[in-house]
Amino acid sequence: MSTPLPAEKIRELAKKYEPDMTAFLRDMIRLPSESCGEREVILRIKQEMEKVGFDKVEIDPMGNVLGHIGSGKRIIAMDAHIDTVGVGVIDNWTFDPYEGYEDDECIGGRGASDQEGGMASMVYAGKIIKDLGLEGDYTLIVTGTVQEEDCDGLCWQYIHNELGIKPEFVVSTEPTDGGIYRGQRGRMEIRVDVKGVSSHGSAPERGDNAIFKMGRILGELEELHTQLKDDAFLGKGSLTVSEIFFTSPSRCAVADGCSISVDRRLTAGEDAELALNQIRDLPSVKAAKGKVSMYKYDTPSYTDLVYPTDCYFPSWTVDEDQAALSASADTYRQLFDTEPRIDKWTFSTNGVSITGMYGIPTIGFGPGKEKEAHAPNEKTWKEDLVRCAAFYAALPTIYLENNPA
C-alpha cells in the first residue's frame, strides 16, 4: 500500500524556503541574461542547485543547465527558460529592472514572471524532495534553458535530439496565473519579398514601384487575417505585419525592392505549409511574383554553438484525460484542496518542440502572470513561488502512484 503524500509537510517546507527562493530569484534578476548572453545566470543556477543537494548538475554544449534528482528509470523533466527580453524604454520603469525590488508580497525585475521565478521554485522543490525523502523510481531533470526568447523550443530540440533526453512528460514553469495549462497556439516567422525596377522619381512611369506592389499585398493580408481558422480551445489563427523594408537608389527614385515580415499565429490544424500557401495564393502576391519564405534561426548560443532551425513553432495541446495532466490536477487538489483551472497560454513556450514536434506532453504550471511578460515594471508574487515549489515537489510522487510501470 502506498504511503500518503505528506502534503502538509511539503507546504510547510515550501513556505519555510520562501526567503531562500526570494534571494535566489533576486540574484538571477541582477544578472542580465538576454538571449545568447545567459552565461552568468546559468553559472548562478548551477551554484544554487549544487548548494541545495542536487545529485548531478551539468551544463550542456549549448549552454543549458541540467540538474538531476534521483536515478530511477522513469524520466520526468521540469523546464524554465532563463533568458529574458531586454528592458525596452527605461523611462517606462519605476524601478531599476535589474536591481529590482521586493516587498511583503512581490518581487520586481526583468525576468521575475518570465520566467526566472519558475527556476527558483524548481530548485527548492528539489530540496524539498531531498528533505522529505520523496525520491522514487524516477529521475527528475530540472532544465534551465537558453535562447527561448529568440527561438522558442530550440533548446529542447537540442536536448531531445543531441542529448537523447526523452521524458514521459515535461512541466513548463512559464507563468500560468495559478492555473494548469495544456496548450498554446503555434507561430511562424514569414517573409514576403517583391522586386521592382527603379527610375527617376520625376518619371515614375518608367519604373515599377515595389512599394506599391507590396501595398496591394498588405491589403489582402489584412483581409486574410479575418478569414483564418478558429478553434474552440486554442482560439483563432492570426497574422500581423511586423516589419517592412525597402531598397531604392535614393529618396528621388522609384523603389526597386520591398519586403515584409509576417508574424503568423497558428491554431489547431494549421501548419507551416498551409500558412505559406495561403499567402502565396493571394492574387496580389501572384501578380507581383512575390517570394514567400520562412525565416531561419542560426544565431550562436553564448557557448558559440550554432543549431540552425526554421522559424516554425507548431501549435500543441495535451488531451484532457492525458496521464500527466490528470496527475497534475490530482496534485493540485491534494495540496490546495480546490479544483484547478485548466487553460492555455496566449504566448509561445518551449512546448512547441517538446509537444508540438516530439509529442511529449507538456504541462504548464508556473509562478507569475502572463500579462507581466515583456512589460515594464515586471513582477511576480512570493506566494506563487511557494505554491509552485510545493506542486513541483509533490507531482512526481503522485504521477508514479497514478501510473505505475
C-alpha positions as YAML, in Angstrom:
chain: A
units: angstrom
residues:
- id: 1
  name: MET
  ca: [0.00, 0.00, 0.00]
- id: 2
  name: SER
  ca: [1.40, 3.41, -0.97]
- id: 3
  name: THR
  ca: [2.35, 5.96, 1.67]
- id: 4
  name: PRO
  ca: [0.06, 9.02, 1.72]
- id: 5
  name: LEU
  ca: [1.59, 12.16, 0.25]
- id: 6
  name: PRO
  ca: [2.94, 14.35, 3.10]
- id: 7
  name: ALA
  ca: [1.07, 17.36, 1.70]
- id: 8
  name: GLU
  ca: [1.21, 19.42, 4.89]
- id: 9
  name: LYS
  ca: [4.96, 18.91, 5.30]
- id: 10
  name: ILE
  ca: [5.52, 19.83, 1.65]
- id: 11
  name: ARG
  ca: [3.55, 23.05, 2.08]
- id: 12
  name: GLU
  ca: [5.39, 23.87, 5.32]
- id: 13
  name: LEU
  ca: [8.81, 23.42, 3.73]
- id: 14
  name: ALA
  ca: [7.83, 25.43, 0.66]
- id: 15
  name: LYS
  ca: [6.81, 28.29, 2.95]
- id: 16
  name: LYS
  ca: [9.99, 27.88, 5.01]
- id: 17
  name: TYR
  ca: [12.10, 28.28, 1.87]
- id: 18
  name: GLU
  ca: [10.29, 31.42, 0.69]
- id: 19
  name: PRO
  ca: [13.20, 33.69, 1.81]
- id: 20
  name: ASP
  ca: [15.72, 31.44, 0.04]
- id: 21
  name: MET
  ca: [13.68, 31.43, -3.18]
- id: 22
  name: THR
  ca: [13.30, 35.20, -2.96]
- id: 23
  name: ALA
  ca: [17.03, 35.77, -2.51]
- id: 24
  name: PHE
  ca: [17.87, 33.34, -5.34]
- id: 25
  name: LEU
  ca: [15.38, 34.95, -7.72]
- id: 26
  name: ARG
  ca: [16.70, 38.42, -6.94]
- id: 27
  name: ASP
  ca: [20.24, 37.21, -7.63]
- id: 28
  name: MET
  ca: [19.13, 35.91, -11.05]
- id: 29
  name: ILE
  ca: [17.35, 39.18, -11.84]
- id: 30
  name: ARG
  ca: [20.56, 41.12, -11.04]
- id: 31
  name: LEU
  ca: [22.38, 39.20, -13.80]
- id: 32
  name: PRO
  ca: [21.19, 40.48, -17.21]
- id: 33
  name: SER
  ca: [20.50, 37.42, -19.34]
- id: 34
  name: GLU
  ca: [19.09, 38.31, -22.72]
- id: 35
  name: SER
  ca: [19.14, 35.51, -25.31]
- id: 36
  name: CYS
  ca: [22.71, 34.47, -26.18]
- id: 37
  name: GLY
  ca: [24.04, 36.26, -23.09]
- id: 38
  name: GLU
  ca: [22.97, 33.87, -20.32]
- id: 39
  name: ARG
  ca: [26.38, 32.61, -19.11]
- id: 40
  name: GLU
  ca: [26.43, 34.34, -15.71]
- id: 41
  name: VAL
  ca: [22.88, 33.40, -14.73]
- id: 42
  name: ILE
  ca: [23.47, 29.78, -15.80]
- id: 43
  name: LEU
  ca: [26.51, 29.60, -13.51]
- id: 44
  name: ARG
  ca: [24.47, 31.13, -10.67]
- id: 45
  name: ILE
  ca: [21.74, 28.49, -11.14]
- id: 46
  name: LYS
  ca: [24.33, 25.70, -11.17]
- id: 47
  name: GLN
  ca: [25.71, 27.04, -7.89]
- id: 48
  name: GLU
  ca: [22.26, 27.02, -6.25]
- id: 49
  name: MET
  ca: [21.44, 23.51, -7.49]
- id: 50
  name: GLU
  ca: [24.69, 22.23, -6.00]
- id: 51
  name: LYS
  ca: [24.08, 24.11, -2.76]
- id: 52
  name: VAL
  ca: [20.66, 22.52, -2.14]
- id: 53
  name: GLY
  ca: [21.85, 18.99, -2.89]
- id: 54
  name: PHE
  ca: [21.02, 18.03, -6.48]
- id: 55
  name: ASP
  ca: [22.63, 14.68, -7.30]
- id: 56
  name: LYS
  ca: [24.20, 15.88, -10.56]
- id: 57
  name: VAL
  ca: [24.45, 19.28, -12.23]
- id: 58
  name: GLU
  ca: [25.82, 19.80, -15.74]
- id: 59
  name: ILE
  ca: [25.95, 22.45, -18.43]
- id: 60
  name: ASP
  ca: [25.48, 21.05, -21.93]
- id: 61
  name: PRO
  ca: [27.35, 22.25, -25.06]
- id: 62
  name: MET
  ca: [24.53, 24.66, -25.97]
- id: 63
  name: GLY
  ca: [24.73, 26.22, -22.50]
- id: 64
  name: ASN
  ca: [21.60, 24.82, -20.87]
- id: 65
  name: VAL
  ca: [21.95, 23.81, -17.22]
- id: 66
  name: LEU
  ca: [20.52, 20.42, -16.21]
- id: 67
  name: GLY
  ca: [20.11, 19.40, -12.59]
- id: 68
  name: HIS
  ca: [19.28, 15.80, -11.67]
- id: 69
  name: ILE
  ca: [17.42, 14.48, -8.63]
- id: 70
  name: GLY
  ca: [17.41, 10.69, -8.23]
- id: 71
  name: SER
  ca: [18.44, 7.98, -10.66]
- id: 72
  name: GLY
  ca: [15.26, 5.99, -11.30]
- id: 73
  name: LYS
  ca: [14.10, 4.56, -14.62]
- id: 74
  name: ARG
  ca: [11.17, 6.96, -15.13]
- id: 75
  name: ILE
  ca: [12.29, 10.31, -16.56]
- id: 76
  name: ILE
  ca: [10.37, 13.48, -15.65]
- id: 77
  name: ALA
  ca: [11.57, 16.95, -16.63]
- id: 78
  name: MET
  ca: [10.72, 20.44, -15.46]
- id: 79
  name: ASP
  ca: [11.80, 23.43, -17.53]
- id: 80
  name: ALA
  ca: [12.35, 27.15, -17.17]
- id: 81
  name: HIS
  ca: [13.91, 29.25, -19.89]
- id: 82
  name: ILE
  ca: [16.25, 31.59, -18.06]
- id: 83
  name: ASP
  ca: [16.89, 34.12, -20.81]
- id: 84
  name: THR
  ca: [14.87, 37.32, -20.78]
- id: 85
  name: VAL
  ca: [13.94, 40.05, -23.20]
- id: 86
  name: GLY
  ca: [15.55, 43.46, -22.84]
- id: 87
  name: VAL
  ca: [14.12, 46.25, -20.71]
- id: 88
  name: GLY
  ca: [12.82, 48.45, -23.54]
- id: 89
  name: VAL
  ca: [12.42, 52.16, -22.81]
- id: 90
  name: ILE
  ca: [13.91, 52.60, -19.35]
- id: 91
  name: ASP
  ca: [11.69, 55.63, -18.64]
- id: 92
  name: ASN
  ca: [8.70, 53.26, -18.56]
- id: 93
  name: TRP
  ca: [10.10, 51.58, -15.43]
- id: 94
  name: THR
  ca: [9.51, 52.98, -11.95]
- id: 95
  name: PHE
  ca: [12.46, 50.99, -10.55]
- id: 96
  name: ASP
  ca: [15.78, 49.60, -11.78]
- id: 97
  name: PRO
  ca: [14.80, 46.48, -13.79]
- id: 98
  name: TYR
  ca: [17.95, 44.58, -12.79]
- id: 99
  name: GLU
  ca: [18.32, 45.69, -9.19]
- id: 100
  name: GLY
  ca: [14.60, 45.04, -8.82]
- id: 101
  name: TYR
  ca: [12.73, 45.34, -5.56]
- id: 102
  name: GLU
  ca: [10.78, 43.29, -3.07]
- id: 103
  name: ASP
  ca: [8.04, 43.98, -0.56]
- id: 104
  name: ASP
  ca: [5.97, 41.66, 1.60]
- id: 105
  name: GLU
  ca: [4.09, 40.26, -1.41]
- id: 106
  name: CYS
  ca: [6.05, 40.84, -4.61]
- id: 107
  name: ILE
  ca: [9.44, 40.63, -6.29]
- id: 108
  name: GLY
  ca: [10.03, 43.02, -9.18]
- id: 109
  name: GLY
  ca: [12.54, 42.96, -12.00]
- id: 110
  name: ARG
  ca: [13.12, 41.79, -15.55]
- id: 111
  name: GLY
  ca: [12.56, 38.03, -15.61]
- id: 112
  name: ALA
  ca: [10.54, 37.87, -12.38]
- id: 113
  name: SER
  ca: [7.50, 36.33, -14.08]
- id: 114
  name: ASP
  ca: [9.06, 35.46, -17.45]
- id: 115
  name: GLN
  ca: [10.44, 33.34, -16.13]
- id: 116
  name: GLU
  ca: [13.24, 33.05, -13.64]
- id: 117
  name: GLY
  ca: [10.69, 32.69, -10.85]
- id: 118
  name: GLY
  ca: [9.95, 29.23, -12.20]
- id: 119
  name: MET
  ca: [13.60, 28.28, -11.80]
- id: 120
  name: ALA
  ca: [13.63, 29.45, -8.17]
- id: 121
  name: SER
  ca: [10.61, 27.27, -7.37]
- id: 122
  name: MET
  ca: [12.02, 24.22, -9.19]
- id: 123
  name: VAL
  ca: [15.36, 24.33, -7.40]
- id: 124
  name: TYR
  ca: [13.71, 24.48, -3.99]
- id: 125
  name: ALA
  ca: [11.26, 21.77, -4.99]
- id: 126
  name: GLY
  ca: [14.35, 19.63, -5.49]
- id: 127
  name: LYS
  ca: [15.45, 20.47, -1.96]
- id: 128
  name: ILE
  ca: [12.00, 19.56, -0.58]
- id: 129
  name: ILE
  ca: [12.17, 16.19, -2.37]
- id: 130
  name: LYS
  ca: [15.55, 15.58, -0.75]
- id: 131
  name: ASP
  ca: [14.45, 16.80, 2.70]
- id: 132
  name: LEU
  ca: [11.39, 14.53, 2.78]
- id: 133
  name: GLY
  ca: [12.91, 11.52, 1.03]
- id: 134
  name: LEU
  ca: [10.40, 11.68, -1.82]
- id: 135
  name: GLU
  ca: [12.76, 10.12, -4.35]
- id: 136
  name: GLY
  ca: [11.27, 7.11, -6.09]
- id: 137
  name: ASP
  ca: [11.83, 5.13, -9.26]
- id: 138
  name: TYR
  ca: [12.23, 8.33, -11.23]
- id: 139
  name: THR
  ca: [14.90, 10.78, -12.30]
- id: 140
  name: LEU
  ca: [13.81, 14.41, -12.17]
- id: 141
  name: ILE
  ca: [15.71, 16.61, -14.60]
- id: 142
  name: VAL
  ca: [15.38, 20.35, -13.94]
- id: 143
  name: THR
  ca: [16.41, 22.35, -17.00]
- id: 144
  name: GLY
  ca: [17.39, 26.00, -17.21]
- id: 145
  name: THR
  ca: [17.25, 26.61, -20.94]
- id: 146
  name: VAL
  ca: [18.68, 29.30, -23.20]
- id: 147
  name: GLN
  ca: [17.61, 31.28, -26.27]
- id: 148
  name: GLU
  ca: [13.86, 30.75, -25.79]
- id: 149
  name: GLU
  ca: [13.03, 34.41, -26.27]
- id: 150
  name: ASP
  ca: [14.82, 34.37, -29.63]
- id: 151
  name: CYS
  ca: [13.74, 30.89, -30.77]
- id: 152
  name: ASP
  ca: [11.24, 29.08, -28.56]
- id: 153
  name: GLY
  ca: [11.84, 25.36, -28.33]
- id: 154
  name: LEU
  ca: [15.31, 25.38, -29.89]
- id: 155
  name: CYS
  ca: [16.88, 24.42, -26.56]
- id: 156
  name: TRP
  ca: [14.63, 21.37, -26.32]
- id: 157
  name: GLN
  ca: [15.34, 20.41, -29.93]
- id: 158
  name: TYR
  ca: [18.95, 20.17, -28.79]
- id: 159
  name: ILE
  ca: [18.19, 18.39, -25.51]
- id: 160
  name: HIS
  ca: [15.93, 15.86, -27.27]
- id: 161
  name: ASN
  ca: [17.99, 15.26, -30.42]
- id: 162
  name: GLU
  ca: [21.57, 15.62, -29.19]
- id: 163
  name: LEU
  ca: [21.40, 14.63, -25.50]
- id: 164
  name: GLY
  ca: [18.75, 11.95, -26.10]
- id: 165
  name: ILE
  ca: [16.61, 13.06, -23.15]
- id: 166
  name: LYS
  ca: [13.01, 11.97, -23.77]
- id: 167
  name: PRO
  ca: [10.93, 12.38, -20.60]
- id: 168
  name: GLU
  ca: [7.49, 10.90, -20.01]
- id: 169
  name: PHE
  ca: [6.31, 14.49, -19.63]
- id: 170
  name: VAL
  ca: [7.69, 17.98, -19.04]
- id: 171
  name: VAL
  ca: [6.39, 20.67, -16.70]
- id: 172
  name: SER
  ca: [6.80, 24.13, -18.20]
- id: 173
  name: THR
  ca: [7.14, 26.71, -15.43]
- id: 174
  name: GLU
  ca: [6.13, 29.64, -17.61]
- id: 175
  name: PRO
  ca: [3.64, 31.87, -15.73]
- id: 176
  name: THR
  ca: [0.10, 30.47, -15.61]
- id: 177
  name: ASP
  ca: [-1.75, 32.86, -13.27]
- id: 178
  name: GLY
  ca: [-2.40, 29.98, -10.86]
- id: 179
  name: GLY
  ca: [-3.88, 27.63, -13.48]
- id: 180
  name: ILE
  ca: [-2.70, 24.41, -15.08]
- id: 181
  name: TYR
  ca: [-2.16, 24.89, -18.82]
- id: 182
  name: ARG
  ca: [-2.34, 22.28, -21.58]
- id: 183
  name: GLY
  ca: [-1.69, 24.05, -24.87]
- id: 184
  name: GLN
  ca: [-0.95, 27.11, -26.95]
- id: 185
  name: ARG
  ca: [-1.20, 28.40, -30.48]
- id: 186
  name: GLY
  ca: [1.89, 27.94, -32.60]
- id: 187
  name: ARG
  ca: [3.63, 30.59, -34.61]
- id: 188
  name: MET
  ca: [5.92, 31.15, -37.56]
- id: 189
  name: GLU
  ca: [8.00, 33.99, -38.95]
- id: 190
  name: ILE
  ca: [7.31, 34.56, -42.64]
- id: 191
  name: ARG
  ca: [8.99, 36.88, -45.14]
- id: 192
  name: VAL
  ca: [7.48, 38.24, -48.36]
- id: 193
  name: ASP
  ca: [9.83, 39.78, -50.97]
- id: 194
  name: VAL
  ca: [8.76, 41.80, -54.00]
- id: 195
  name: LYS
  ca: [11.03, 43.18, -56.73]
- id: 196
  name: GLY
  ca: [10.54, 46.28, -58.84]
- id: 197
  name: VAL
  ca: [12.54, 48.44, -61.24]
- id: 198
  name: SER
  ca: [13.91, 51.83, -60.24]
- id: 199
  name: SER
  ca: [13.62, 55.02, -62.25]
- id: 200
  name: HIS
  ca: [13.98, 58.71, -61.52]
- id: 201
  name: GLY
  ca: [11.25, 59.93, -59.20]
- id: 202
  name: SER
  ca: [10.34, 62.65, -61.71]
- id: 203
  name: ALA
  ca: [9.25, 59.95, -64.17]
- id: 204
  name: PRO
  ca: [7.84, 57.08, -62.10]
- id: 205
  name: GLU
  ca: [6.07, 55.60, -65.11]
- id: 206
  name: ARG
  ca: [9.46, 54.41, -66.37]
- id: 207
  name: GLY
  ca: [9.90, 52.18, -63.31]
- id: 208
  name: ASP
  ca: [7.98, 49.51, -61.46]
- id: 209
  name: ASN
  ca: [7.38, 50.51, -57.84]
- id: 210
  name: ALA
  ca: [7.91, 47.60, -55.45]
- id: 211
  name: ILE
  ca: [6.32, 49.50, -52.55]
- id: 212
  name: PHE
  ca: [3.06, 49.96, -54.50]
- id: 213
  name: LYS
  ca: [3.06, 46.22, -55.23]
- id: 214
  name: MET
  ca: [3.56, 45.50, -51.55]
- id: 215
  name: GLY
  ca: [0.78, 47.90, -50.66]
- id: 216
  name: ARG
  ca: [-1.72, 45.73, -52.51]
- id: 217
  name: ILE
  ca: [-0.33, 42.65, -50.74]
- id: 218
  name: LEU
  ca: [-0.73, 44.36, -47.36]
- id: 219
  name: GLY
  ca: [-4.40, 44.96, -48.01]
- id: 220
  name: GLU
  ca: [-5.01, 41.32, -48.90]
- id: 221
  name: LEU
  ca: [-3.05, 40.13, -45.86]
- id: 222
  name: GLU
  ca: [-5.26, 42.26, -43.64]
- id: 223
  name: GLU
  ca: [-8.31, 40.59, -45.18]
- id: 224
  name: LEU
  ca: [-6.74, 37.12, -44.91]
- id: 225
  name: HIS
  ca: [-6.37, 37.63, -41.16]
- id: 226
  name: THR
  ca: [-10.16, 37.86, -40.78]
- id: 227
  name: GLN
  ca: [-10.66, 34.54, -42.61]
- id: 228
  name: LEU
  ca: [-8.25, 32.37, -40.61]
- id: 229
  name: LYS
  ca: [-9.43, 29.25, -38.80]
- id: 230
  name: ASP
  ca: [-10.80, 29.37, -35.26]
- id: 231
  name: ASP
  ca: [-10.55, 26.66, -32.59]
- id: 232
  name: ALA
  ca: [-12.79, 26.31, -29.56]
- id: 233
  name: PHE
  ca: [-9.86, 25.81, -27.16]
- id: 234
  name: LEU
  ca: [-6.79, 27.46, -28.67]
- id: 235
  name: GLY
  ca: [-8.61, 30.34, -30.32]
- id: 236
  name: LYS
  ca: [-8.26, 31.92, -33.74]
- id: 237
  name: GLY
  ca: [-5.28, 31.86, -36.06]
- id: 238
  name: SER
  ca: [-3.96, 35.33, -36.73]
- id: 239
  name: LEU
  ca: [-1.40, 37.30, -38.66]
- id: 240
  name: THR
  ca: [0.10, 40.73, -38.45]
- id: 241
  name: VAL
  ca: [2.79, 42.52, -40.44]
- id: 242
  name: SER
  ca: [5.59, 43.25, -38.00]
- id: 243
  name: GLU
  ca: [8.35, 44.75, -40.17]
- id: 244
  name: ILE
  ca: [8.76, 46.42, -43.57]
- id: 245
  name: PHE
  ca: [11.95, 47.03, -45.54]
- id: 246
  name: PHE
  ca: [12.71, 48.65, -48.90]
- id: 247
  name: THR
  ca: [15.51, 49.31, -51.34]
- id: 248
  name: SER
  ca: [15.75, 52.39, -53.52]
- id: 249
  name: PRO
  ca: [18.63, 54.28, -55.14]
- id: 250
  name: SER
  ca: [17.56, 57.48, -53.35]
- id: 251
  name: ARG
  ca: [14.60, 59.42, -51.99]
- id: 252
  name: CYS
  ca: [14.20, 60.72, -55.53]
- id: 253
  name: ALA
  ca: [13.72, 57.31, -57.13]
- id: 254
  name: VAL
  ca: [11.18, 54.55, -57.57]
- id: 255
  name: ALA
  ca: [11.70, 51.75, -55.03]
- id: 256
  name: ASP
  ca: [13.12, 48.61, -56.62]
- id: 257
  name: GLY
  ca: [12.55, 46.26, -53.70]
- id: 258
  name: CYS
  ca: [10.20, 45.81, -50.77]
- id: 259
  name: SER
  ca: [9.99, 43.11, -48.11]
- id: 260
  name: ILE
  ca: [7.82, 42.47, -45.06]
- id: 261
  name: SER
  ca: [7.89, 40.18, -42.05]
- id: 262
  name: VAL
  ca: [4.67, 38.46, -41.03]
- id: 263
  name: ASP
  ca: [4.03, 37.19, -37.50]
- id: 264
  name: ARG
  ca: [1.65, 34.27, -38.10]
- id: 265
  name: ARG
  ca: [-0.05, 32.60, -35.12]
- id: 266
  name: LEU
  ca: [-1.24, 29.05, -35.83]
- id: 267
  name: THR
  ca: [-4.27, 27.44, -34.26]
- id: 268
  name: ALA
  ca: [-5.12, 23.73, -34.19]
- id: 269
  name: GLY
  ca: [-4.98, 22.17, -37.66]
- id: 270
  name: GLU
  ca: [-2.77, 24.87, -39.19]
- id: 271
  name: ASP
  ca: [0.81, 24.10, -40.17]
- id: 272
  name: ALA
  ca: [3.70, 25.75, -41.97]
- id: 273
  name: GLU
  ca: [2.83, 24.62, -45.48]
- id: 274
  name: LEU
  ca: [-0.78, 25.76, -45.15]
- id: 275
  name: ALA
  ca: [0.25, 29.18, -43.84]
- id: 276
  name: LEU
  ca: [2.84, 29.74, -46.56]
- id: 277
  name: ASN
  ca: [0.45, 28.66, -49.33]
- id: 278
  name: GLN
  ca: [-2.33, 30.92, -48.05]
- id: 279
  name: ILE
  ca: [-0.04, 33.88, -48.73]
- id: 280
  name: ARG
  ca: [1.39, 32.51, -51.98]
- id: 281
  name: ASP
  ca: [-2.16, 32.09, -53.30]
- id: 282
  name: LEU
  ca: [-3.15, 35.73, -52.76]
- id: 283
  name: PRO
  ca: [-3.87, 37.40, -56.13]
- id: 284
  name: SER
  ca: [-1.62, 40.34, -55.29]
- id: 285
  name: VAL
  ca: [1.31, 38.06, -54.45]
- id: 286
  name: LYS
  ca: [0.87, 36.13, -57.69]
- id: 287
  name: ALA
  ca: [0.60, 39.35, -59.71]
- id: 288
  name: ALA
  ca: [3.76, 40.73, -58.13]
- id: 289
  name: LYS
  ca: [5.59, 37.39, -58.46]
- id: 290
  name: GLY
  ca: [6.32, 37.70, -54.77]
- id: 291
  name: LYS
  ca: [8.59, 35.28, -52.95]
- id: 292
  name: VAL
  ca: [7.11, 33.84, -49.73]
- id: 293
  name: SER
  ca: [9.53, 32.08, -47.39]
- id: 294
  name: MET
  ca: [10.16, 31.19, -43.78]
- id: 295
  name: TYR
  ca: [12.89, 32.80, -41.71]
- id: 296
  name: LYS
  ca: [15.65, 30.62, -40.30]
- id: 297
  name: TYR
  ca: [17.40, 30.98, -36.94]
- id: 298
  name: ASP
  ca: [21.13, 30.32, -36.74]
- id: 299
  name: THR
  ca: [22.42, 32.69, -34.06]
- id: 300
  name: PRO
  ca: [25.18, 31.18, -31.88]
- id: 301
  name: SER
  ca: [24.40, 30.47, -28.23]
- id: 302
  name: TYR
  ca: [26.61, 32.02, -25.56]
- id: 303
  name: THR
  ca: [28.87, 28.95, -25.91]
- id: 304
  name: ASP
  ca: [29.19, 29.71, -29.67]
- id: 305
  name: LEU
  ca: [27.16, 26.63, -30.61]
- id: 306
  name: VAL
  ca: [25.04, 27.08, -33.74]
- id: 307
  name: TYR
  ca: [21.96, 24.85, -34.02]
- id: 308
  name: PRO
  ca: [20.03, 26.10, -37.07]
- id: 309
  name: THR
  ca: [16.28, 25.68, -37.39]
- id: 310
  name: ASP
  ca: [13.30, 27.02, -39.32]
- id: 311
  name: CYS
  ca: [11.29, 29.68, -37.53]
- id: 312
  name: TYR
  ca: [8.29, 27.37, -37.31]
- id: 313
  name: PHE
  ca: [6.84, 26.63, -33.90]
- id: 314
  name: PRO
  ca: [3.87, 24.22, -34.05]
- id: 315
  name: SER
  ca: [0.67, 24.62, -32.05]
- id: 316
  name: TRP
  ca: [0.02, 21.90, -29.49]
- id: 317
  name: THR
  ca: [-2.48, 20.63, -26.96]
- id: 318
  name: VAL
  ca: [-2.47, 17.90, -24.33]
- id: 319
  name: ASP
  ca: [-5.65, 15.82, -24.12]
- id: 320
  name: GLU
  ca: [-7.81, 16.44, -21.07]
- id: 321
  name: ASP
  ca: [-7.52, 12.80, -19.98]
- id: 322
  name: GLN
  ca: [-3.75, 12.57, -20.50]
- id: 323
  name: ALA
  ca: [-1.95, 10.90, -17.57]
- id: 324
  name: ALA
  ca: [0.40, 13.77, -16.70]
- id: 325
  name: LEU
  ca: [-2.43, 16.30, -16.81]
- id: 326
  name: SER
  ca: [-4.60, 14.09, -14.59]
- id: 327
  name: ALA
  ca: [-1.73, 13.69, -12.11]
- id: 328
  name: SER
  ca: [-1.17, 17.45, -12.14]
- id: 329
  name: ALA
  ca: [-4.81, 18.08, -11.32]
- id: 330
  name: ASP
  ca: [-4.65, 15.47, -8.53]
- id: 331
  name: THR
  ca: [-1.53, 17.13, -7.13]
- id: 332
  name: TYR
  ca: [-3.25, 20.50, -7.11]
- id: 333
  name: ARG
  ca: [-6.29, 19.10, -5.30]
- id: 334
  name: GLN
  ca: [-4.24, 17.31, -2.66]
- id: 335
  name: LEU
  ca: [-2.05, 20.32, -1.92]
- id: 336
  name: PHE
  ca: [-4.55, 23.16, -2.18]
- id: 337
  name: ASP
  ca: [-7.92, 21.46, -1.53]
- id: 338
  name: THR
  ca: [-9.62, 23.07, -4.52]
- id: 339
  name: GLU
  ca: [-10.22, 22.38, -8.21]
- id: 340
  name: PRO
  ca: [-7.59, 23.70, -10.63]
- id: 341
  name: ARG
  ca: [-8.39, 25.95, -13.56]
- id: 342
  name: ILE
  ca: [-7.34, 24.17, -16.77]
- id: 343
  name: ASP
  ca: [-6.47, 26.64, -19.52]
- id: 344
  name: LYS
  ca: [-3.92, 27.62, -22.19]
- id: 345
  name: TRP
  ca: [-1.23, 30.21, -22.84]
- id: 346
  name: THR
  ca: [-1.69, 33.13, -25.20]
- id: 347
  name: PHE
  ca: [2.04, 33.39, -25.84]
- id: 348
  name: SER
  ca: [4.50, 30.75, -27.03]
- id: 349
  name: THR
  ca: [6.64, 28.38, -24.93]
- id: 350
  name: ASN
  ca: [9.20, 25.61, -25.27]
- id: 351
  name: GLY
  ca: [6.21, 23.29, -25.62]
- id: 352
  name: VAL
  ca: [6.33, 24.00, -29.37]
- id: 353
  name: SER
  ca: [9.15, 21.48, -29.67]
- id: 354
  name: ILE
  ca: [8.55, 19.30, -26.60]
- id: 355
  name: THR
  ca: [4.94, 18.54, -27.58]
- id: 356
  name: GLY
  ca: [4.50, 20.18, -30.98]
- id: 357
  name: MET
  ca: [7.46, 18.39, -32.59]
- id: 358
  name: TYR
  ca: [8.11, 15.36, -30.38]
- id: 359
  name: GLY
  ca: [4.72, 14.50, -28.87]
- id: 360
  name: ILE
  ca: [5.99, 14.58, -25.26]
- id: 361
  name: PRO
  ca: [3.19, 16.01, -23.07]
- id: 362
  name: THR
  ca: [3.85, 19.48, -21.67]
- id: 363
  name: ILE
  ca: [2.00, 20.58, -18.53]
- id: 364
  name: GLY
  ca: [2.07, 24.25, -17.64]
- id: 365
  name: PHE
  ca: [2.17, 25.45, -14.03]
- id: 366
  name: GLY
  ca: [4.31, 28.42, -13.13]
- id: 367
  name: PRO
  ca: [4.60, 31.44, -10.84]
- id: 368
  name: GLY
  ca: [3.58, 34.87, -12.03]
- id: 369
  name: LYS
  ca: [1.13, 36.20, -14.55]
- id: 370
  name: GLU
  ca: [1.27, 36.09, -18.33]
- id: 371
  name: LYS
  ca: [0.49, 39.81, -18.60]
- id: 372
  name: GLU
  ca: [3.76, 40.61, -16.76]
- id: 373
  name: ALA
  ca: [5.85, 39.08, -19.56]
- id: 374
  name: HIS
  ca: [7.89, 41.61, -21.57]
- id: 375
  name: ALA
  ca: [6.20, 44.50, -19.74]
- id: 376
  name: PRO
  ca: [7.83, 47.36, -17.82]
- id: 377
  name: ASN
  ca: [7.68, 47.02, -14.02]
- id: 378
  name: GLU
  ca: [7.54, 43.22, -14.34]
- id: 379
  name: LYS
  ca: [6.92, 41.41, -11.07]
- id: 380
  name: THR
  ca: [5.93, 38.09, -9.54]
- id: 381
  name: TRP
  ca: [4.36, 37.04, -6.25]
- id: 382
  name: LYS
  ca: [6.11, 35.32, -3.36]
- id: 383
  name: GLU
  ca: [3.04, 33.20, -2.66]
- id: 384
  name: ASP
  ca: [3.24, 31.90, -6.25]
- id: 385
  name: LEU
  ca: [6.83, 30.79, -5.69]
- id: 386
  name: VAL
  ca: [5.76, 28.89, -2.57]
- id: 387
  name: ARG
  ca: [2.76, 27.18, -4.18]
- id: 388
  name: CYS
  ca: [4.74, 26.20, -7.27]
- id: 389
  name: ALA
  ca: [7.64, 24.78, -5.24]
- id: 390
  name: ALA
  ca: [5.16, 22.60, -3.33]
- id: 391
  name: PHE
  ca: [3.48, 21.48, -6.56]
- id: 392
  name: TYR
  ca: [6.75, 20.56, -8.28]
- id: 393
  name: ALA
  ca: [7.93, 18.60, -5.23]
- id: 394
  name: ALA
  ca: [4.72, 16.57, -4.99]
- id: 395
  name: LEU
  ca: [3.95, 15.91, -8.65]
- id: 396
  name: PRO
  ca: [6.48, 13.12, -9.42]
- id: 397
  name: THR
  ca: [5.26, 11.02, -6.48]
- id: 398
  name: ILE
  ca: [1.61, 11.37, -7.47]
- id: 399
  name: TYR
  ca: [2.34, 10.74, -11.15]
- id: 400
  name: LEU
  ca: [4.18, 7.49, -10.40]
- id: 401
  name: GLU
  ca: [1.49, 6.39, -7.95]
- id: 402
  name: ASN
  ca: [-1.23, 7.00, -10.56]
- id: 403
  name: ASN
  ca: [0.83, 5.48, -13.40]
- id: 404
  name: PRO
  ca: [2.87, 2.52, -12.13]
- id: 405
  name: ALA
  ca: [5.34, 0.99, -14.56]
...
